[in-house]
Amino acid sequence: MDTSKWAPFDADGQEFDFAGDRLKKAWAKLHAGDVEAFPNNAKLVEAWRRFHEGDFAGAVSLAEEIGADAHVVANKASGIYADYLEEQDAVKQTIYQAGISRAEAAIKRDPENPNAHYFHAYLLGRYSQSISIAKALSQGLGGKIRKSLDRGLELAPNHAEAHTAMGLYHAEVISKLGKLVGSMSYGASADQSVEHFEEAIRLSNAPIAWIEYGNGLYLLFGDKRVDDSNAAYEKAAKMKPLDAMQALDIGYARSSMA
């Protein structure tokens, strides 16, 4: 993947330094969302260091040098970059599609890896959001997302980001198809959506967990719970970021409320 033209990270001048043993010391908090284990490969540690400091292009470039063992950092770094920093829709879709293929290969290699399944669902979800609803449904993406999330949570019940994604899955299906069709066709449930969001917050209390909770509440209930939705965004906006990803999440929450 050509990352040479990727936009740099600059969240209001914030800088993050995970040199030396700082990354290992902060690892548990940084990865409360994805339960990824600290790597025993020095190059992989460096790829993660680049990710957390905001060098997403560098993280992906090094991950691709490492190969299959670096699929998680490659998918997380490329996904976050596409979500927040890439402005061209066509480039976003190319990044998401590359990540989907990378995750599918990881699932074949190691079907017991929860993050292979999670990032398959995450990137499929982002790709689905970038195309038309009709196209996403015709490609059966909803069912694929649900299957990967179910498997990821089966392997890692405490995977906060997967709970967030599952909450959003239920909410988006109901928002797009309605409660009856969403329930009958995809097993979507407003109650389950809220439960997954709340579990994600309990497990990680991360900015993105609050942001997506706010999004989910509005998708499910509209103006009836707009105050709760806004309160979730306010919670995220007031947080102090642990790394570059969280800085982007928090910056998005603040800009959405402006």
N, C-alpha and C positions, 0 to 999 in steps of 0.2 A: 504494500500500500504506500503510495506516494504521500508523505506527510510534509514535504518541503514547503508547501504553500499554506499550511495550517496557520490560522490566526493564533497569536500568543495569548496566554492567560494574563489578565490584568484586572483584578477585581478591586477597583478603587485603590490601587497601589499596595494592596496587602501582599505580604511575602511570607512564605512558610519554609522553615529550615529543618530538615530531618537528617542532617549529617550525623556521621558516627553512629552511636547507639541510640540516638533519639527516636528513630523510627521504631526500633524494637520495643522501646519503653512505651511508646504511644500506641502500639499496634492493637491492643485489645479494644481501646476506645475507638480507634479509626475504623476497625473492622467489626464493630458490634452489629452492623447492618448486614454484612455478607458472610460472617463466620469463617472467612478464609484464614487458613493457618499461616503462621510466619514461615516464609520459605527458608530452605537450607542451602539454596544456591545463591552465591554472591551476586551474579548478574541479574537474577530475578529480584533480589532485594533492591538492587539499583533501579530496576524498571519500576518497582513500586514506589521507591523514593521519588523518582521523577514524576510519577502520577500524583502523589500527595503534595508535591511542591508546585504542581501546575504545569509541568512540562509534558503535556499530553502527547505531542508529536514525538518527543524523545522517548517516552514510555512505550509507545506503540512500535517505534522503530527498533528499540532494543528487544522488545518482546518478540518481534518477528525474527530477529537474529537468534534468539534462544530457541524458538520453535514451539512445539506442541505443549511443553510444560508451562508456557507463559500465556495460555489462552485466556485466563481470567483477567489478568492485568491488561492484556491487549483489548479485550472486549469492554472492560470497564472504562479504560482511558478513551478509547475511540467513541464509545457511546456517550460519555459525558461531553466530550468535545463536540460531537454532532448536535447534542441537545442544546448546548449553550453558546458555542462560539462559531459554528459554521453557519453562514448566512444563505448559501445556495442550496435549494431544495434537492437538486439533482445530486449534489455531492453528499448531502445528508443520507439520501437513499442508498448511494453506493457504499457509504460507510456502514450503514445498518445491514445491508445485504452481505457485505464481507464478514461482518460479525456473526450473522446468522449461520453462514457456511462454516465459520471457525468453530462455533458452538456445536453444530451438528457433527463435525469431525471429532470434537472432544467427547461428545456423548458416545460415539461409536468406540472410541479408544477406552473410555473409562465411564461406563454407564452408572457407576456409583458416586460420581462426583456431583454434588448438589449444585455447584456454581456453573457447571456445564449446562444443566437443565435451566437454571435460573436465567442465565444470560441469553440462552436461546429464547426464552419467553420474553424477557425484557426487550431484546432487540427486535423480535417479531412485533411486539407491541408498539414500539416506536415507529417501525416501518409501517405498520397498519395505520397509525395516526397520520402518516405523511401521504397516504393515498386515499382514494375515495372509499366510502363505506361499502358501496356495491362491489368494488374490486376486492376489498379485504374479505368480504363474505364469500365471494365467488371462489377465492383461493383457499377457503377453509381455514383462514388464519386464526379465527377465534378458538376453534377446537384444538389447534396445535399449541396455542398459548396456554390454554387450560391444562392440557396434558403435561406440558413441561413444568408448569407451576405446581401441579399436583405432585409430580415426581420429585421436584426439588424440595418441597415441604415434607414429603414422606421421608426423604433422606436427611433433612435438616429442619426439624420442627421449629427451631429457634432462629430461623433465617428471617430477620426482620424485613429486609428488602423484598423478599419473596412474599411475605404477608402484605406489605404495601402494594405490591404488584397485583396480588390476588384481590385485594380490596378494590383496586382500580378496575380490574377486569370485570368484576360483578357490576360495579357502578356504570361502566361504559356500556356494557351489554344492555342493561336496563334502560339507560338514557337513550340509546339508539333504537332499541327494538320494543321497549315497553316491558312492564313487569310480567305480563302473561306469556308473551312470545319468548322473552328472555329466559324465563323460568323453564318453559317447556322445551325450548330448543338448546339452551346452553346451561341449564341448572343455575341460573343467576338468581341471587337473593339479596335484597337490601340489608336484611339482618346480618347475613354472613359477610357482606361487604364491610359494614361498620365493625364487626367483630375482628376482622383481619386488620383493619386500620388501627384499632385500639391495641391489638396485640403487637403490632409493629412499633407503636409508640412506647408500649411497656418495655419492649426488648431493647430498643436503641435510643429512644427520645431524640432522634436525628431530625434536622431541619426538613429533609425531604419527606419524612414520615408525616410531619404536621402539614406540609404543603399539599401532599396528595390526599390527606384526610380532608382538608378543606375543599379540594377539587371534587372528591368523592361525594361529600355532603351536598354540594351544589348540584352535581349530576343526578343524585338520587332524589333530592327534595326541593331543589330550586329555591325560590324566595322564602319558602317556609322555614328554612334553616340557614338563611344567608348570614345571620349574625354569628352562628356557630362556625360557618365556613370562614368568615372574616377573622374570627378569633383564632382559628387554627393558623391562618397566615400571619397574624400578629405575633403569635407564639414563635413561629419560625424566624420572623424578621428581627426579633429581639435577641436571638441567640448569638453566641460568639463562635465563629467557625474554627474547627480543628485542623482543616486542611483546605486545599484549593477547591475541591469538589463542594465542600460545605459552604465555602465563600460564594460560589456561584449559585448554590441553592438559596442561600440567605439573600443574596443580591436580587435574585428573581422575585422572592417574596416581597422584598421592600419595594421594588419597582412596580410590582403588581398592585400595591396598595397606594402608590403615589397618585 
